[in-house]
């Protein structure tokens, strides 16, 4: 588990994963954010905050 602590503004977009691995690999990623939206944009995963302040985001990754 990796824990990120970010200080963000409302509506700010932050890249959490720059480039996801190719689909040929097996495994998964799980991201938990306190609010806002997690979404994929091309090969990246981004977080858009619903409110300002410090946010703790947890990232789990399992490769098989």
Buried (B, 14 or more C-beta within 10 A) or exposed (E): EEEBEBEBEEEBEBEBBEEEEEEEEEEEBEBEBEEBEEEEEEEEBBBBBEEEEEBEBEBEEEEE
